[in-house]
Structures are given as structure tokens and as C-alpha cells.
Amino acid sequence: MNAALHAISPVDGRYARHSAPLSKYFSEFALIQYRVRVEVEYFIALVELPIPQLADFPKDQYNALRDLYLDFDETSALRVKEIEKTTNHDVKAVEYLIKEHMEKLGLTKWSEFIHFGLTSQDINNTSIPLTIHEAVQEVYLPLLGEVIVSLQELANEWEEIPMLARTHGQPASPTRLGKEIMVFVERLDQQLRQIRHIPMSAKFGGATGNFNAHNVAYPDRDWHAFGNHFVNEILGLERSNPTTQIEHYDNMAALFDCMKRINTILIDLDRDVWTYISMDYFKQKIKAGEVGSSAMPHKVNPIDFENSEGNLGIANALFEHLAAKLPISRLQRDLTDSTVLRNVGVPLAHTIIAFNNTLKGLGKLIVNRDAIAADLEKNWAVVAEAIQTILRREGYPKPYEALKALTRTNEGINANSIAEFVKGLDVTPEVREELTAITPSNYTGQ
């Protein structure tokens, strides 16, 4: 059976080729593997602490323990699912898998220190932030970087191309195509800097965040210091303290809000490029065999930007819910965060699909310089701002009103009508020459 044809979500079906890199972080298989990783590393950290009952644990078995998650395979994942049918508890099933592994290694004597003193959320609220952190670092940020670099290259390539600007959809003071693209580079760079400074927080502190069980068993240990060392240095996250039974998710919400802003910027880009294509400012490279319309053979649709916009919208709806819901939990906790957290990979998948489509679309763009130049030539009225500004500088009486009367007639404004207007002004020859030199193509600012 072709799994892609039967997938409920296009993330795992039609667009699976784009979202496949996220499977190693957000699939059920991945979650189990990350839970095993946290449990094993926690056990090893207890040995290293040390606590008396683990003082004789053979440290040469560390690698054999780590192999369970480093070489994690489908057989192990299926074994966890089989155990879960009995336990009806996914984290407890992971604990039992590790104990089975320890039995095979002849380490049963120490197996009760697997998951020692912990609650499920100590594992979930470290495993899931770890999946997000590593997915962001290894998949999301590199791809976002590709988008920014691609835009930067286009901005450089098109830096000197004059273009009619439009405010409120109406012709406005000319700009440069490269500068308009550079606006998006700057916006994305700002958000990229912010996202890199958002801590990936994790909760680790026992049933209600106080290390109750740890403290009653070993009251002479500084368990908060241990927790900080384990989460911050071994796992590479940032331990929250104090907490309830669960992470309070405020920093995770900040991450999703920042991702949402990045997506919103790209929606803005997609719509602008789509509009420029509709205005014929851009042509698109044609790939042999592709069809733009089932009915109209001439069409080459801006489908990549449309696909990107749609996926970004879905991603943002989910990011919005995650950011709004996760920081809220009744008293010391309720279970609503558990099912919601299982979906964190979905908006990231839609985002990755969108990034890839935006990149694909940008790679197809061909500047139609003739269309851009023709649009400028049709809109000589935009130099009125320049002329009236120089006239103000010269103390000319009511220059704004004079230009307003000229440019708001029903007759077309062109190079000749502007030249005639300038010729009739009572100004010095030097100022007249300065005014005559202004054109829609060179009135583009700095």
C-alpha cells in the first residue's frame, strides 16, 4: 500500500517529501526515542552523582545503555507500543523497555533507579523541548537561512532597477526593486535574531516540582543543583524553577509567536510577489511538461507563492493555539497540554512546506524590465512631489497647489506636460534645469 495516498494529512501525504526531515523529531517513533534518551542519561547522571546504591554500577556499561537510544530501531519502538497496551501509559512503557534492556545486559540489580523519583512530565517536559530545540537548530533555522540568503541575493541583483511604488494601490514615489526585497530581508533578520535568544525551557523536579521523592530518599543531596546540571549541561536546555508538575511553556509560547511573525512576514512577501507577477513585473521560468491551467494553455500560475501562503496560514492558526493554550493549566496541572504537545510538529511541517515553496517560487522569477519601465513612463505624475519640494526650497508661492492642479486633471500627465509646466515656472535657469532632469526612473531616493 502506498502510505502517502492514504494519509489523512497532506503533511504525511502529498507534501511528505518536504516534511520528511521532521519525522526524526516529531513522529511517535521519535518521541519514544527521545524519552529513552532522557531516561538513560538521567540514570547515568544518578550514577555520576553518585548515590550510594549506584556506587558499584559498572561505568563501562554506559555505552551499552546509550546504544538503546543511539541505535533505536522500529523493533524497540514496537516493543514500547506492545507494553503500552498493558500499562496504558506511554512513559511507563519506556521505563519497562529500558529495564528489559538492562536485564539483557545483566544490570537488573540497578534497574529500579530507572525513572527514580520522577513523574512522567519530567520526561515529557525534557524530551519534547529537546525535539523542538534540535528540529529548530537542524532543520528550521537552516531552511529559514536559505530563504533569507535567496532574498538577499535577489535584492543585490535588482538593487538598481527603478520601479513605481504603490501606496493604497495608487502610483506613488518611485522606489527600487532591490530595496523592496531588502525590506523583507531586514524584517526576517530581526526575527531571526530574536528567535535565537529564546530559551528552550524544560521542567525537571518530580511530581509537583519540589523533588519530594528525591529529597525524602536522599535529603543530603542538593537536588535542584542536580536538576540544573542535568537539564542545562547534559541535555542542553534551560531548567525552569520553580514549577508545578509541568513546564509553564511561556518560552515555548514565545518561540511559536516568533515563528508566527516570521510566517506573517513571508505571507506578506508571497502576496507582494504574487501581485507583481499579476502586473507582469515578473515572468516565471517555465519547466517542460508543467501545466498552468487545465483549461487555459497560456497560463503560468504563481502557484508556489499561493501554496506557501496557504501553508503559512495553517501553520499560524496552529501556532496561535499552541501559544495561547500551553501556558494555561489548572492548578498544579491538567492533561490538556499532553495532547496539544503531540501536534507541535504539524505547524512546523506546514512552515517547512511553505519555506520550500517560497524558495522554489523565488528561483523561477525573471524580471520584466520593459514592463516595469513602461509603468514608470505612464506615471509621470509621481515626479510632482519632487518638483514641488524643490519649489518649496526656493520659496516659490503655493507650489503644492500648482502641482495638484496639474496632476489631478483628467488629461494624461507625461514627459511633455511636465516639461511644459516646468517651462512656465518663474524660476532661475539653474532651478529649471534641475527640475527638467527629474524623471520617474531617477527619482528613487537613496
LOSEVO-215961 format. One record per residue (C-alpha): x, y, z. Coordinates in nm, 2 decimals. Example, Ala and Ser with C-alpha at 12.3 -4.5 7.8 and 13.67 -1.06 7.14 Angstrom:
@X:1.23 | Y:-0.45 | Z:0.78
@X:1.37 | Y:-0.11 | Z:0.71
This chain:
@X:0.00 | Y:0.00 | Z:0.00
@X:0.12 | Y:0.35 | Z:-0.09
@X:0.11 | Y:0.52 | Z:0.25
@X:0.12 | Y:0.87 | Z:0.10
@X:-0.20 | Y:0.80 | Z:-0.09
@X:-0.39 | Y:0.70 | Z:0.22
@X:-0.25 | Y:0.97 | Z:0.46
@X:-0.52 | Y:1.19 | Z:0.62
@X:-0.29 | Y:1.49 | Z:0.64
@X:-0.11 | Y:1.63 | Z:0.33
@X:0.18 | Y:1.68 | Z:0.56
@X:0.23 | Y:1.30 | Z:0.55
@X:0.08 | Y:1.25 | Z:0.21
@X:0.11 | Y:1.50 | Z:-0.08
@X:0.39 | Y:1.70 | Z:0.08
@X:0.57 | Y:1.42 | Z:0.27
@X:0.89 | Y:1.49 | Z:0.07
@X:0.91 | Y:1.84 | Z:0.23
@X:0.82 | Y:1.73 | Z:0.59
@X:1.02 | Y:1.41 | Z:0.59
@X:1.32 | Y:1.57 | Z:0.77
@X:1.09 | Y:1.65 | Z:1.07
@X:1.00 | Y:1.28 | Z:1.12
@X:1.31 | Y:1.22 | Z:1.33
@X:1.19 | Y:1.48 | Z:1.58
@X:0.81 | Y:1.47 | Z:1.58
@X:0.69 | Y:1.12 | Z:1.49
@X:0.57 | Y:0.88 | Z:1.75
@X:0.89 | Y:0.68 | Z:1.69
@X:1.10 | Y:1.00 | Z:1.76
@X:0.91 | Y:1.08 | Z:2.08
@X:0.98 | Y:0.73 | Z:2.22
@X:1.34 | Y:0.75 | Z:2.12
@X:1.39 | Y:1.09 | Z:2.29
@X:1.21 | Y:0.96 | Z:2.60
@X:1.45 | Y:0.67 | Z:2.61
@X:1.74 | Y:0.91 | Z:2.57
@X:1.63 | Y:1.13 | Z:2.86
@X:1.57 | Y:0.82 | Z:3.09
@X:1.91 | Y:0.67 | Z:3.01
@X:2.10 | Y:0.99 | Z:3.05
@X:1.92 | Y:1.06 | Z:3.38
@X:2.02 | Y:0.72 | Z:3.51
@X:2.38 | Y:0.78 | Z:3.42
@X:2.37 | Y:1.12 | Z:3.59
@X:2.25 | Y:0.95 | Z:3.91
@X:2.54 | Y:0.71 | Z:3.89
@X:2.78 | Y:1.00 | Z:3.84
@X:2.62 | Y:1.20 | Z:4.13
@X:2.68 | Y:0.94 | Z:4.30
@X:2.42 | Y:0.79 | Z:4.52
@X:2.53 | Y:0.50 | Z:4.74
@X:2.33 | Y:0.23 | Z:4.58
@X:2.48 | Y:0.31 | Z:4.24
@X:2.84 | Y:0.34 | Z:4.36
@X:2.92 | Y:-0.01 | Z:4.22
@X:2.75 | Y:0.03 | Z:3.89
@X:3.00 | Y:-0.07 | Z:3.61
@X:3.06 | Y:0.25 | Z:3.42
@X:3.19 | Y:0.06 | Z:3.13
@X:2.83 | Y:-0.02 | Z:3.06
@X:2.74 | Y:0.34 | Z:2.98
@X:2.78 | Y:0.29 | Z:2.61
@X:2.58 | Y:-0.03 | Z:2.61
@X:2.29 | Y:0.17 | Z:2.78
@X:2.32 | Y:0.46 | Z:2.54
@X:2.31 | Y:0.22 | Z:2.24
@X:1.94 | Y:0.17 | Z:2.33
@X:1.86 | Y:0.52 | Z:2.21
@X:2.16 | Y:0.57 | Z:1.97
@X:2.07 | Y:0.26 | Z:1.77
@X:1.70 | Y:0.29 | Z:1.84
@X:1.50 | Y:0.09 | Z:1.59
@X:1.15 | Y:0.00 | Z:1.50
@X:1.16 | Y:-0.32 | Z:1.69
@X:1.22 | Y:-0.13 | Z:2.01
@X:0.95 | Y:0.12 | Z:1.93
@X:0.70 | Y:-0.15 | Z:1.86
@X:0.80 | Y:-0.32 | Z:2.19
@X:0.71 | Y:0.00 | Z:2.37
@X:0.38 | Y:0.01 | Z:2.20
@X:0.32 | Y:-0.35 | Z:2.29
@X:0.40 | Y:-0.28 | Z:2.66
@X:0.17 | Y:0.03 | Z:2.65
@X:-0.12 | Y:-0.20 | Z:2.56
@X:-0.09 | Y:-0.34 | Z:2.92
@X:0.03 | Y:-0.03 | Z:3.11
@X:-0.20 | Y:0.22 | Z:2.92
@X:0.08 | Y:0.46 | Z:3.00
@X:0.33 | Y:0.56 | Z:2.73
@X:0.61 | Y:0.68 | Z:2.96
@X:0.59 | Y:0.38 | Z:3.19
@X:0.62 | Y:0.16 | Z:2.88
@X:0.95 | Y:0.33 | Z:2.81
@X:1.07 | Y:0.26 | Z:3.16
@X:0.99 | Y:-0.11 | Z:3.12
@X:1.17 | Y:-0.12 | Z:2.79
@X:1.49 | Y:0.01 | Z:2.94
@X:1.46 | Y:-0.23 | Z:3.23
@X:1.43 | Y:-0.52 | Z:2.98
@X:1.74 | Y:-0.39 | Z:2.81
@X:1.92 | Y:-0.38 | Z:3.14
@X:1.82 | Y:-0.73 | Z:3.22
@X:1.98 | Y:-0.84 | Z:2.89
@X:2.30 | Y:-0.66 | Z:2.99
@X:2.30 | Y:-0.83 | Z:3.33
@X:2.23 | Y:-0.49 | Z:3.51
@X:1.90 | Y:-0.58 | Z:3.67
@X:2.04 | Y:-0.50 | Z:4.02
@X:2.03 | Y:-0.13 | Z:3.94
@X:1.72 | Y:-0.12 | Z:3.72
@X:1.49 | Y:0.03 | Z:3.98
@X:1.68 | Y:0.35 | Z:3.95
@X:1.54 | Y:0.40 | Z:3.60
@X:1.28 | Y:0.67 | Z:3.64
@X:1.38 | Y:0.71 | Z:4.00
@X:1.17 | Y:0.97 | Z:4.18
@X:1.03 | Y:1.11 | Z:3.86
@X:0.69 | Y:1.18 | Z:3.72
@X:0.60 | Y:1.14 | Z:3.35
@X:0.63 | Y:1.52 | Z:3.29
@X:0.99 | Y:1.52 | Z:3.40
@X:1.04 | Y:1.30 | Z:3.09
@X:0.79 | Y:1.47 | Z:2.86
@X:0.89 | Y:1.82 | Z:2.95
@X:1.25 | Y:1.75 | Z:2.87
@X:1.20 | Y:1.52 | Z:2.57
@X:0.96 | Y:1.74 | Z:2.38
@X:1.16 | Y:2.06 | Z:2.43
@X:1.46 | Y:1.87 | Z:2.32
@X:1.28 | Y:1.76 | Z:2.00
@X:1.18 | Y:2.11 | Z:1.93
@X:1.52 | Y:2.26 | Z:2.00
@X:1.70 | Y:2.01 | Z:1.78
@X:1.45 | Y:2.04 | Z:1.50
@X:1.47 | Y:2.42 | Z:1.51
@X:1.85 | Y:2.41 | Z:1.51
@X:1.90 | Y:2.14 | Z:1.25
@X:1.60 | Y:2.19 | Z:1.01
@X:1.41 | Y:2.51 | Z:1.07
@X:1.69 | Y:2.77 | Z:1.10
@X:1.90 | Y:2.64 | Z:0.81
@X:1.60 | Y:2.65 | Z:0.58
@X:1.49 | Y:2.99 | Z:0.70
@X:1.85 | Y:3.10 | Z:0.64
@X:1.82 | Y:2.97 | Z:0.28
@X:1.51 | Y:3.19 | Z:0.23
@X:1.69 | Y:3.50 | Z:0.37
@X:2.00 | Y:3.44 | Z:0.16
@X:1.79 | Y:3.39 | Z:-0.15
@X:1.61 | Y:3.72 | Z:-0.09
@X:1.94 | Y:3.89 | Z:-0.02
@X:2.09 | Y:3.77 | Z:-0.35
@X:1.78 | Y:3.89 | Z:-0.54
@X:1.79 | Y:4.23 | Z:-0.36
@X:2.16 | Y:4.27 | Z:-0.47
@X:2.09 | Y:4.16 | Z:-0.82
@X:1.79 | Y:4.40 | Z:-0.86
@X:1.94 | Y:4.68 | Z:-0.65
@X:1.95 | Y:4.95 | Z:-0.92
@X:1.62 | Y:4.86 | Z:-1.10
@X:1.38 | Y:5.16 | Z:-1.07
@X:1.02 | Y:5.07 | Z:-1.00
@X:0.70 | Y:5.25 | Z:-0.95
@X:0.59 | Y:5.22 | Z:-0.59
@X:0.22 | Y:5.19 | Z:-0.49
@X:0.07 | Y:5.32 | Z:-0.17
@X:-0.30 | Y:5.23 | Z:-0.12
@X:-0.27 | Y:5.07 | Z:-0.46
@X:-0.21 | Y:5.40 | Z:-0.63
@X:0.11 | Y:5.52 | Z:-0.81
@X:0.35 | Y:5.67 | Z:-0.55
@X:0.71 | Y:5.80 | Z:-0.54
@X:0.93 | Y:5.56 | Z:-0.73
@X:1.14 | Y:5.30 | Z:-0.55
@X:1.39 | Y:5.03 | Z:-0.64
@X:1.30 | Y:4.67 | Z:-0.68
@X:1.61 | Y:4.55 | Z:-0.48
@X:1.52 | Y:4.78 | Z:-0.19
@X:1.17 | Y:4.65 | Z:-0.18
@X:1.31 | Y:4.29 | Z:-0.15
@X:1.56 | Y:4.41 | Z:0.11
@X:1.27 | Y:4.52 | Z:0.33
@X:1.18 | Y:4.16 | Z:0.37
@X:1.54 | Y:4.06 | Z:0.44
@X:1.56 | Y:4.31 | Z:0.72
@X:1.23 | Y:4.20 | Z:0.87
@X:1.33 | Y:3.84 | Z:0.87
@X:1.68 | Y:3.91 | Z:1.01
@X:1.52 | Y:4.10 | Z:1.30
@X:1.30 | Y:3.80 | Z:1.39
@X:1.59 | Y:3.55 | Z:1.33
@X:1.79 | Y:3.74 | Z:1.59
@X:1.50 | Y:3.72 | Z:1.83
@X:1.43 | Y:3.36 | Z:1.78
@X:1.79 | Y:3.27 | Z:1.86
@X:1.76 | Y:3.43 | Z:2.20
@X:1.45 | Y:3.25 | Z:2.32
@X:1.55 | Y:2.99 | Z:2.58
@X:1.42 | Y:2.63 | Z:2.53
@X:1.29 | Y:2.57 | Z:2.88
@X:1.23 | Y:2.24 | Z:3.05
@X:1.07 | Y:2.13 | Z:3.37
@X:1.25 | Y:1.87 | Z:3.59
@X:1.16 | Y:1.84 | Z:3.95
@X:0.94 | Y:1.54 | Z:4.05
@X:0.57 | Y:1.51 | Z:4.09
@X:0.49 | Y:1.88 | Z:4.17
@X:0.82 | Y:2.04 | Z:4.10
@X:0.97 | Y:2.01 | Z:4.45
@X:1.19 | Y:1.69 | Z:4.42
@X:0.97 | Y:1.55 | Z:4.71
@X:1.06 | Y:1.18 | Z:4.64
@X:1.43 | Y:1.26 | Z:4.58
@X:1.46 | Y:1.46 | Z:4.89
@X:1.29 | Y:1.20 | Z:5.12
@X:1.52 | Y:0.93 | Z:4.99
@X:1.84 | Y:1.14 | Z:4.99
@X:1.79 | Y:1.45 | Z:5.20
@X:2.16 | Y:1.53 | Z:5.20
@X:2.17 | Y:1.60 | Z:4.82
@X:2.11 | Y:1.93 | Z:4.65
@X:1.85 | Y:1.81 | Z:4.40
@X:1.79 | Y:2.15 | Z:4.24
@X:2.16 | Y:2.18 | Z:4.16
@X:2.14 | Y:1.82 | Z:4.02
@X:1.84 | Y:1.91 | Z:3.81
@X:2.01 | Y:2.23 | Z:3.68
@X:2.32 | Y:2.03 | Z:3.59
@X:2.12 | Y:1.75 | Z:3.42
@X:1.89 | Y:1.98 | Z:3.21
@X:2.12 | Y:2.27 | Z:3.14
@X:2.45 | Y:2.09 | Z:3.08
@X:2.37 | Y:1.73 | Z:2.98
@X:2.06 | Y:1.80 | Z:2.78
@X:2.15 | Y:2.15 | Z:2.66
@X:1.81 | Y:2.30 | Z:2.76
@X:1.73 | Y:2.56 | Z:3.03
@X:1.57 | Y:2.43 | Z:3.35
@X:1.27 | Y:2.63 | Z:3.48
@X:1.24 | Y:2.66 | Z:3.86
@X:1.01 | Y:2.68 | Z:4.04
@X:0.74 | Y:2.50 | Z:3.85
@X:0.43 | Y:2.29 | Z:3.91
@X:0.42 | Y:1.94 | Z:3.78
@X:0.47 | Y:2.07 | Z:3.43
@X:0.68 | Y:2.33 | Z:3.24
@X:0.49 | Y:2.66 | Z:3.22
@X:0.56 | Y:2.68 | Z:2.85
@X:0.60 | Y:3.06 | Z:2.84
@X:0.92 | Y:3.04 | Z:2.64
@X:0.78 | Y:2.78 | Z:2.41
@X:0.49 | Y:3.01 | Z:2.35
@X:0.74 | Y:3.29 | Z:2.27
@X:0.90 | Y:3.06 | Z:2.02
@X:0.57 | Y:2.99 | Z:1.85
@X:0.48 | Y:3.35 | Z:1.85
@X:0.81 | Y:3.44 | Z:1.68
@X:0.76 | Y:3.16 | Z:1.42
@X:0.42 | Y:3.30 | Z:1.36
@X:0.56 | Y:3.65 | Z:1.30
@X:0.82 | Y:3.51 | Z:1.06
@X:0.54 | Y:3.33 | Z:0.87
@X:0.33 | Y:3.65 | Z:0.86
@X:0.63 | Y:3.83 | Z:0.70
@X:0.65 | Y:3.56 | Z:0.44
@X:0.28 | Y:3.58 | Z:0.37
@X:0.33 | Y:3.95 | Z:0.31
@X:0.62 | Y:3.86 | Z:0.07
@X:0.42 | Y:3.59 | Z:-0.11
@X:0.13 | Y:3.83 | Z:-0.17
@X:0.35 | Y:4.11 | Z:-0.29
@X:0.54 | Y:3.88 | Z:-0.54
@X:0.20 | Y:3.73 | Z:-0.65
@X:0.08 | Y:4.09 | Z:-0.72
@X:0.40 | Y:4.18 | Z:-0.91
@X:0.35 | Y:3.87 | Z:-1.12
@X:-0.01 | Y:3.97 | Z:-1.20
@X:0.12 | Y:4.32 | Z:-1.30
@X:0.37 | Y:4.15 | Z:-1.54
@X:0.67 | Y:4.28 | Z:-1.34
@X:0.79 | Y:3.93 | Z:-1.31
@X:0.78 | Y:3.64 | Z:-1.56
@X:0.83 | Y:3.29 | Z:-1.44
@X:1.07 | Y:3.03 | Z:-1.57
@X:0.87 | Y:2.75 | Z:-1.75
@X:0.96 | Y:2.39 | Z:-1.68
@X:0.90 | Y:2.14 | Z:-1.96
@X:0.58 | Y:1.94 | Z:-1.92
@X:0.43 | Y:2.17 | Z:-1.65
@X:0.07 | Y:2.28 | Z:-1.69
@X:-0.05 | Y:2.61 | Z:-1.55
@X:-0.42 | Y:2.56 | Z:-1.61
@X:-0.63 | Y:2.26 | Z:-1.72
@X:-0.83 | Y:2.49 | Z:-1.95
@X:-0.61 | Y:2.78 | Z:-2.05
@X:-0.29 | Y:2.67 | Z:-2.22
@X:-0.13 | Y:3.02 | Z:-2.19
@X:-0.13 | Y:3.04 | Z:-1.81
@X:0.18 | Y:3.01 | Z:-1.58
@X:0.03 | Y:3.05 | Z:-1.24
@X:0.22 | Y:3.18 | Z:-0.93
@X:0.13 | Y:2.85 | Z:-0.76
@X:0.44 | Y:2.83 | Z:-0.55
@X:0.36 | Y:3.15 | Z:-0.37
@X:0.00 | Y:3.05 | Z:-0.34
@X:0.10 | Y:2.72 | Z:-0.19
@X:0.33 | Y:2.89 | Z:0.05
@X:0.07 | Y:3.14 | Z:0.16
@X:-0.18 | Y:2.87 | Z:0.23
@X:0.05 | Y:2.65 | Z:0.43
@X:0.18 | Y:2.95 | Z:0.63
@X:-0.18 | Y:3.04 | Z:0.72
@X:-0.25 | Y:2.69 | Z:0.85
@X:0.08 | Y:2.69 | Z:1.05
@X:-0.01 | Y:3.03 | Z:1.20
@X:-0.35 | Y:2.91 | Z:1.31
@X:-0.19 | Y:2.62 | Z:1.50
@X:0.10 | Y:2.83 | Z:1.64
@X:-0.16 | Y:3.07 | Z:1.77
@X:-0.35 | Y:2.79 | Z:1.95
@X:-0.02 | Y:2.64 | Z:2.09
@X:0.10 | Y:2.98 | Z:2.22
@X:-0.24 | Y:3.07 | Z:2.37
@X:-0.32 | Y:2.73 | Z:2.53
@X:0.01 | Y:2.58 | Z:2.65
@X:0.08 | Y:2.84 | Z:2.93
@X:-0.26 | Y:2.77 | Z:3.09
@X:-0.31 | Y:2.47 | Z:3.32
@X:-0.55 | Y:2.42 | Z:3.61
@X:-0.37 | Y:2.43 | Z:3.95
@X:-0.06 | Y:2.21 | Z:3.95
@X:-0.16 | Y:2.07 | Z:3.61
@X:-0.42 | Y:1.92 | Z:3.38
@X:-0.37 | Y:1.69 | Z:3.09
@X:-0.47 | Y:1.93 | Z:2.81
@X:-0.11 | Y:2.01 | Z:2.73
@X:-0.03 | Y:1.65 | Z:2.67
@X:-0.25 | Y:1.60 | Z:2.36
@X:-0.17 | Y:1.95 | Z:2.23
@X:0.21 | Y:1.89 | Z:2.25
@X:0.17 | Y:1.59 | Z:2.03
@X:0.09 | Y:1.83 | Z:1.75
@X:0.39 | Y:2.07 | Z:1.77
@X:0.54 | Y:1.91 | Z:1.46
@X:0.23 | Y:1.99 | Z:1.25
@X:0.27 | Y:2.37 | Z:1.22
@X:0.65 | Y:2.32 | Z:1.18
@X:0.58 | Y:2.08 | Z:0.89
@X:0.34 | Y:2.33 | Z:0.72
@X:0.60 | Y:2.60 | Z:0.77
@X:0.88 | Y:2.39 | Z:0.61
@X:0.65 | Y:2.31 | Z:0.32
@X:0.59 | Y:2.69 | Z:0.28
@X:0.96 | Y:2.78 | Z:0.30
@X:1.04 | Y:2.53 | Z:0.03
@X:0.76 | Y:2.66 | Z:-0.20
@X:0.87 | Y:3.02 | Z:-0.14
@X:1.23 | Y:2.92 | Z:-0.24
@X:1.10 | Y:2.74 | Z:-0.54
@X:0.89 | Y:3.04 | Z:-0.65
@X:1.18 | Y:3.29 | Z:-0.60
@X:1.40 | Y:3.06 | Z:-0.81
@X:1.16 | Y:3.09 | Z:-1.10
@X:1.14 | Y:3.47 | Z:-1.11
@X:1.25 | Y:3.67 | Z:-1.42
@X:1.24 | Y:4.05 | Z:-1.40
@X:1.04 | Y:4.20 | Z:-1.68
@X:1.23 | Y:4.53 | Z:-1.71
@X:1.03 | Y:4.65 | Z:-2.00
@X:0.70 | Y:4.62 | Z:-1.81
@X:0.85 | Y:4.80 | Z:-1.50
@X:0.99 | Y:5.08 | Z:-1.72
@X:0.67 | Y:5.12 | Z:-1.91
@X:0.47 | Y:5.15 | Z:-1.59
@X:0.71 | Y:5.43 | Z:-1.47
@X:0.68 | Y:5.61 | Z:-1.81
@X:0.30 | Y:5.60 | Z:-1.78
@X:0.31 | Y:5.77 | Z:-1.44
@X:0.50 | Y:6.10 | Z:-1.48
@X:0.27 | Y:6.25 | Z:-1.22
@X:0.48 | Y:6.09 | Z:-0.95
@X:0.76 | Y:6.35 | Z:-1.01
@X:0.52 | Y:6.62 | Z:-0.89
@X:0.64 | Y:6.55 | Z:-0.53
@X:1.00 | Y:6.62 | Z:-0.64
@X:0.91 | Y:6.94 | Z:-0.83
@X:0.70 | Y:7.09 | Z:-0.55
@X:0.97 | Y:7.01 | Z:-0.29
@X:1.23 | Y:7.20 | Z:-0.49
@X:0.99 | Y:7.49 | Z:-0.54
@X:0.93 | Y:7.50 | Z:-0.17
@X:1.30 | Y:7.51 | Z:-0.11
@X:1.32 | Y:7.81 | Z:-0.35
@X:1.03 | Y:7.99 | Z:-0.18
@X:0.80 | Y:7.96 | Z:-0.48
@X:0.44 | Y:8.06 | Z:-0.39
@X:0.20 | Y:7.77 | Z:-0.33
@X:0.39 | Y:7.50 | Z:-0.52
@X:0.18 | Y:7.21 | Z:-0.38
@X:-0.14 | Y:7.37 | Z:-0.51
@X:0.01 | Y:7.43 | Z:-0.85
@X:0.12 | Y:7.07 | Z:-0.89
@X:-0.21 | Y:6.95 | Z:-0.75
@X:-0.40 | Y:7.14 | Z:-1.02
@X:-0.17 | Y:6.99 | Z:-1.29
@X:-0.17 | Y:6.63 | Z:-1.18
@X:-0.54 | Y:6.59 | Z:-1.09
@X:-0.67 | Y:6.67 | Z:-1.44
@X:-0.84 | Y:6.40 | Z:-1.64
@X:-0.58 | Y:6.46 | Z:-1.91
@X:-0.28 | Y:6.22 | Z:-1.90
@X:0.04 | Y:6.35 | Z:-1.74
@X:0.35 | Y:6.27 | Z:-1.94
@X:0.71 | Y:6.39 | Z:-2.00
@X:0.58 | Y:6.67 | Z:-2.23
@X:0.32 | Y:6.80 | Z:-2.00
@X:0.57 | Y:6.81 | Z:-1.71
@X:0.82 | Y:6.98 | Z:-1.93
@X:0.57 | Y:7.24 | Z:-2.03
@X:0.47 | Y:7.30 | Z:-1.67
@X:0.84 | Y:7.35 | Z:-1.57
@X:0.89 | Y:7.58 | Z:-1.87
@X:0.62 | Y:7.81 | Z:-1.74
@X:0.76 | Y:7.85 | Z:-1.39
@X:0.92 | Y:8.17 | Z:-1.28
@X:1.25 | Y:8.02 | Z:-1.16
@X:1.61 | Y:8.07 | Z:-1.24
@X:1.77 | Y:7.87 | Z:-1.53
@X:1.96 | Y:7.66 | Z:-1.28
@X:1.65 | Y:7.55 | Z:-1.10
@X:1.47 | Y:7.49 | Z:-1.43
@X:1.75 | Y:7.27 | Z:-1.54
@X:1.74 | Y:7.08 | Z:-1.21
@X:1.36 | Y:7.03 | Z:-1.24
@X:1.39 | Y:6.92 | Z:-1.60
@X:1.64 | Y:6.65 | Z:-1.51
@X:1.39 | Y:6.47 | Z:-1.28
@X:1.23 | Y:6.16 | Z:-1.43
@X:1.03 | Y:5.87 | Z:-1.28
@X:1.33 | Y:5.65 | Z:-1.34
@X:1.58 | Y:5.86 | Z:-1.15
@X:1.36 | Y:5.99 | Z:-0.87
@X:1.42 | Y:5.69 | Z:-0.65
@X:1.58 | Y:5.84 | Z:-0.34
@X:1.88 | Y:5.69 | Z:-0.16
